[in-house]
Amino acid sequence: MTLSCIAPQFGHRDQPFTVIGGQGLFIETKEYGQLFDATAGYWYNILGMRHPELMSIKAELGGVVSHLYEDWTNPWAEDLALRLCKMTGKQQAIFAATGSMACENARKEAVAYHLSKGRGEHDLLFAAINGGYHGSVGLMLDIADPRKNKVIINGPVVYPNNASANNAFEEHKKYLSSFEDKIKEQEKKGKKVAAVFYEPVMGVRGAVELPKEYIRGIQAICSAYDILLIADEVTTGFGRTGVMFVSQQFEKDGIRPDIICLGKGLSAGHYPIAVTLVNEKIVESWKSLEGETEREFAYVHRRGNGIAGTPEGAAIGLQVINTLERDHLPELTKQLGGYALRRLQPLTKLPNVRAVRGKGLLIAIDVKDSLYAKHIKERLRKEKKINMIPEGRMLMFCPAFTITHNDIDRVALSLEDVLE
Ligand SMILES: Cc1ncc(COP(=O)(O)O)c(C=O)c1O
């Protein structure tokens, strides 16, 4: 078969390359030959390419497309839903194919919650933290962009390198009170902020960790105004930052999101599967909406997506969790991430590097500007045989958790060379 249209659909991403295979930490590309993959695909191949345990599930269940939708379910999806709910303290799981869909489904469940309280769908607004990223479908694309959304939350203060922002208490108080002002202003116009989306460690913004007092402050405002808290752990979930989920860690500090969105690491890049986990508040809203024909049609019968939670995807999800737990990979990621940060930190002495920041194996090397980042990307591929996909100004170091100390040394030395 000949493809008549190859590159145009990727027009927004320049210098695309074609990956024709791969194994472990290496990818095989048409243009550059074999590359060491320092971004785990796009942060999702957490166990490396073609992981043997996951590939054998694909061989066994690959042809079974019995999806999970409405009344139709399957044992793997039931097990995975139960396992994820137990791990996160949530009550129900809604499967989807991508992280963007999981976030958009979370928004829809927040709408259901507010409908059940008698609020009008068209009066609802959604808030997010400035510069966050929650995907590319529905309202998610623009939600964290202050030019497009009226109820953006400013902050947190970002210090160079890894300095804790917890002492930026006064600034954070200002940001939070300005958020509260925005809520009140909208209420005067008859609008209601329905939910706040946040990433516990902001990926695209450059591995920026939310300080606890800042997110706790947001939670306090949410409780006061009956606003739901939605943790987008699409990137941070499944060990990326050195813990299985940051929300489990935050729980010790009294931070409890109503909804958690997961994707990427859930299948370690071996199948398109993502999930939205909801708490009892949302489940109660489903019950109270039952019988309201018009709303029920929109928000109860339209829950979930076709070809989501398939046997193959769910079985892979279960195996990923088993492997992460059995091999203690979140703990390992914490150690490797600490080593990588120490190893990469000296880069900040170079004139073109603004900062090196990160948590676990979610690390950003913040460079001069986005054009320079693209130039470095190309040099890394051509001269060092390393793939590192930037996000704007940020060179993202987010490898598979199977990376070794030697591999980290190799990436650090290569960066030293090209970031002249
Ligand atoms: C925090 C976060 N949320 C949502 C998404 C969207 O996930 P996907 O690309 O699988 O749709 C991403 C993707 O990078 C992300 O980083």
The ligand as a Gaussian input file, in Angstrom:
#p B3LYP/6-31G(d) Opt

LIG

0 1
 C       -0.873000      16.581000      32.052000
 C       -1.415000      16.103000      30.735000
 N       -2.735000      15.950000      30.590000
 C       -3.279000      15.497000      29.454000
 C       -2.484000      15.166000      28.370000
 C       -3.093000      14.658000      27.106000
 O       -2.825000      13.303000      26.932000
 P       -2.902000      12.642000      25.476000
 O       -1.820000      13.240000      24.673000
 O       -2.749000      11.169000      25.733000
 O       -4.249000      12.948000      24.926000
 C       -1.088000      15.316000      28.476000
 C       -0.205000      14.999000      27.336000
 O        0.947000      15.350000      27.275000
 C       -0.539000      15.811000      29.685000
 O        0.781000      15.984000      29.829000

